[in-house]
Amino acid sequence: MPLAAAAVLGAVAVLFWPPTRPRFTAASSRSADTAWGWPGPVSRRVAQVLGPVGRVAQTLTGRAEAMPATAEVADTLVLIALAVRSGMGLAEALAQVQTGSAGAVKRDLGAVVAALRWGRSAAQAWAFAGPCWRPVALAWQVADQTGAPPADLVERAAHRLRATEGRAAERRAARAGVLLVVPLGLGFLPAFACTAVVPVVVALAHGVLGG
């Protein structure tokens, strides 16, 4: 009996004993630095070089989750145009605008900046952003082909986006008015029939049948 009780207590202690966290020592960090058989500095350098690629890949996989609104894109294009007018290049202007951005805008601009710094052209870099950035990509292509100031073309693209968004908002408002009127009409129609149509029909029927 004492032996059985001791065995039971030992099993309970093993089950309920809090797990210990693994300790990371200098040896373990050195082994992590020498992954794939490379020395530590080489591994860290490879991680630095592949960092932008990982950020671009993460951007492409996460873009489907959220897209920036049209108004956000238009405001961002105005900021990009102002930055370019101040004398900045495309990559520098996008980096400055990205610093003050957030959410999906910051994510998409980060992908474009990373592609530009990897030596991609403007058209190729904007391909890493979502389809909502297509107007600025087209504006930059036209500027490269014709020599026109890119800031003016980007600002015009922002105005076109705002005009398109305004027309879409008007259509949504008109559709909302129709959707509101139809239920009200269907709700008042039975009441109108009961208070106006039915009494007249009953009176006419009573007069005809009574006569």
Residue, then its C-alpha position, 0 to 999 in steps of 0.5 A: m500500500p505505501l508503495a502504491a500510494a507513492a507511485v500515485l503521488g509521483a504520477v500526480a506530481v509529474l502531471f501537475w508540475p509546471p513546465t520549464r522554459p528552455r534557456f538560450t545560452a551563448a552556445s545556442s545563439r552561436s549554433a543559430d548563427t552558424a545555420w546551414g554551416w555558414p559562420g555567424p557574420v555570413s548568416r546575418r548578412v544573408a538575413q539582411v540581404l533577404g530581408p526586403v524579399g521577405r517583406v515584399a512576399q509578406t506584403l503580397t500575401g497580406r494584401a488580400e486581407a485589406m485594401p486601402a480605400t480610394a480616398e486614402v489612395a487619393d490623399t497619398l497620391v497628393l502627398i507623393a506629388l508634393a514630395v516629388r515637387s520638393g526635389m525627391g526621387l520616387a523611392e525617397a518620396l515614397a519612403q517619406v510618405q510611408t513614414g507618415s502612413a498606416g495600415a494598408v497604405k504603409r504596407d503597399l508603399g513599403a513593397v514598392v520602396a523595397a522593389l525600387r531599392w532592389g533596382r526594379s523600374a517604376a512600372q515593375a515596382w508598382a506591380f507589387a502594390g494592389p490594383c488600387w494604385r494602378p493610376v499612379a503606376l500609369a502616371w509614372q509610365v507616361a512621365d517616363q515615356t513622354g518626359a512630363p513632370p510626374a508630380d502633375l500626372v500623379e496629382r491629376a490621377a488623385h483628382r480623377l480618383r476623387a471624382t470617381e469616388g464622388r460619383a460612386a458615393e452618389r450612386r450609393a446614395a441614390r440606391a439607398g434612397v430606393l431601398l428605403v422607399v420600397p419597404l415604406g411603400l410596402g408597409f403603408l400599402p396594406a394600411f391604405a387599402c384597409t382605410a381607403v379602398v376596402p370601405v369604398v368597395v364595401a359601400l359600393a357592394h352594399g349599394v348594388l346588392g341592396g338595390 
